[in-house]
Amino acid sequence: MGKHIIIIGSGLGGLTCGYILAKNGYRVTVLEKNAQVGGCLQTFTRRGVKFETGMHYIGSMEEGQLLHHFFRYLNLLSDVKLRPLDREAYDLISIGGERFPFANGTEHFTEQLAKYFPKEEDSLRRYWQAIHEATESSPLHSLKTTNEPIVLNPSHIKLSYDKFLENVTNNELLRLVLAGNLPLYAGERGKTPMYISAFINDFYNRSAYRIVGGSETIALSLVKSIRAMGGEVLPSAEVVKINCDDKQAVNVSLKNGETIEGDYFISNMHPVRMVEMVESSLLRKSYRDRIAAMNNTISNFTVYIAFKKDTVPYFNSNFYHYNTPADVWRGKDYEQSAYPSSFLYMHLCSSENQQFADAAVLISYMNFEDVAQWTGTKVGRRGADYEAFKKEKAEKLLDLLERQIPHTRQNIEHYYTSSPLTYLDYTGTEHGSMYGVMRDCNESIHSLVSQRTRIPNLFQTGQNVNSHGILGVIIGSILTAGELLGVNHIVKQIKNAD
Ligand SMILES: Cc1cc2nc3c(=O)[nH]c(=O)nc-3n(C[C@H](O)[C@H](O)[C@H](O)COP(=O)(O)OP(=O)(O)OC[C@H]3O[C@@H](n4cnc5c(N)ncnc54)[C@H](O)[C@@H]3O)c2cc1C
């Protein structure tokens, strides 16, 4: 066995790094604080109904498309079953009473939206051309090997998505429609770089799927493979300290008092958590201050709905609703008195050809400040006032859903809720942030987290490095594992796996 790699956290980033490094002969140990592995890939079951908490749909999974290459390499194809979303409307954008479908394929997408915006066909073509230019400029998105440092085109990094849309079209409603799936990346006006949106829209436009049985199937498959290659994945193993000598990291201390030594260490935690665990002066104050000052993407409040058996036909689109056009970019600036003014609603997929939905999620943005008074309380024991707060928010959300999709309420058997505190406690993400550190086109360097740290054998992975979502995190894991193996080596392995 090769050198010993300790990976802190079994989210998608930690498990993907673990898989790549175990496959290349390293001895891998993944340490996970929770009893369940997967981080945002976790699911939970109540009264026999399974709910996804943090990954609901994935894209680019047709043979020859990017995620399909990655899944083949990661040996996920046989364990992870998918169900395609409606090709005519994988996303359905609802703004102030009108509904606009996003269809798969750029031509089809253009034709569909041109029915609502007949004079905008050229704008839509320009939109997709610019998006493809952005994705093709990234070597990893086209699985090219390169000996140059991987740097994206500055024009895609420094331009905000809303400014990009202004360059594409003067039609304000079309611009809002094209921003309609902003909750997928918690986009902010004047801040979110065009490339973040471009990669995500390209990814889902090529093909879009729900994961049958939930995204935990991805985590469980990766764990099985890591173990089959001789690696260890240890749940209920919370790391409390990363200990260093005067040159590098030497071991980690666990909450149960154990110490585990390693040659290399990879943190899959939010960078704020990682910095808290390293006392060594090898991490400079300027780095610690920079990490502490970084802005994070907003958190969310979710209602997990279980339906009465065979009452609600399975809805094969993701439904993004905004009460008014002004709500599309409102994001974290929502008004308490007007809450909720938007939501994302998705049915969960429990079988490849189900006719009725068992469960759904209803997600809305929520700032951490709304629940900050309960910080430090424990899951399930936060008090009656917290329960009342959640009930009030949930009922308002369900009322708004009912106005958009009538007869839903009468078919609800039971529902559960989560808040920003739930995410903070389960995944350790700062302020319960959905997608971690926010990329900001005005501070393109300062909003980046490198996979390297000043400690030569301590690296980072996960959504804070590179970007979030299944694609962003897998590419980030290739960059992190590439620090030891070489990125080109991994890219060649991925191509050879086909
Ligand atoms: C509500 C929501 C919906 C989403 N929907 C989608 C979607 O539809 N499609 C998509 O592609 N992406 C989606 N995402 C994003 C995607 O789920 C994440 O970007 C990705 O799963 C993050 O993986 P990660 O490895 O970076 O981190 P995480 O999943 O946060 O994993 C970090 C892990 O580290 C562990 N950890 C933390 N501290 C310690 C410690 N001290 N010791 C040991 N372990 C520790 C945590 O318990 C956790 O398991 C969604 C996210 C959210 C929140």
The ligand as a Gaussian input file, in Angstrom:
#p B3LYP/6-31G(d) Opt

LIG

0 1
 C      -30.689000      22.147000      -0.643000
 C      -29.611000      21.779000      -1.616000
 C      -29.971000      21.316000      -2.872000
 C      -29.001000      20.954000      -3.806000
 N      -29.387000      20.448000      -5.019000
 C      -28.449000      20.030000      -5.893000
 C      -28.826000      19.413000      -7.123000
 O      -30.022000      19.221000      -7.394000
 N      -27.833000      19.023000      -7.975000
 C      -26.507000      19.215000      -7.681000
 O      -25.656000      18.844000      -8.497000
 N      -26.126000      19.792000      -6.508000
 C      -27.052000      20.191000      -5.622000
 N      -26.667000      20.745000      -4.426000
 C      -25.237000      20.971000      -4.173000
 C      -24.478000      19.707000      -3.804000
 O      -25.287000      18.862000      -3.014000
 C      -23.211000      20.091000      -3.030000
 O      -22.477000      21.052000      -3.756000
 C      -22.287000      18.903000      -2.762000
 O      -22.975000      17.739000      -2.400000
 C      -21.315000      19.318000      -1.672000
 O      -20.390000      18.295000      -1.438000
 P      -19.100000      18.563000      -0.524000
 O      -18.284000      17.348000      -0.553000
 O      -18.466000      19.829000      -0.904000
 O      -19.633000      18.897000       0.951000
 P      -20.660000      18.283000       1.993000
 O      -21.699000      17.496000       1.314000
 O      -21.067000      19.428000       2.845000
 O      -19.770000      17.286000       2.855000
 C      -18.922000      17.675000       3.906000
 C      -18.791000      16.476000       4.808000
 O      -17.792000      16.761000       5.812000
 C      -18.275000      16.233000       7.036000
 N      -17.589000      16.909000       8.149000
 C      -17.676000      18.217000       8.504000
 N      -16.932000      18.455000       9.589000
 C      -16.352000      17.263000       9.936000
 C      -15.476000      16.876000      10.979000
 N      -15.059000      17.722000      11.902000
 N      -15.052000      15.577000      11.022000
 C      -15.462000      14.682000      10.072000
 N      -16.325000      15.003000       9.090000
 C      -16.757000      16.282000       9.017000
 C      -19.765000      16.546000       6.994000
 O      -20.496000      15.823000       7.944000
 C      -20.087000      16.161000       5.562000
 O      -20.393000      14.804000       5.440000
 C      -27.630000      21.091000      -3.475000
 C      -27.256000      21.549000      -2.205000
 C      -28.233000      21.879000      -1.274000
 C      -27.819000      22.353000       0.086000

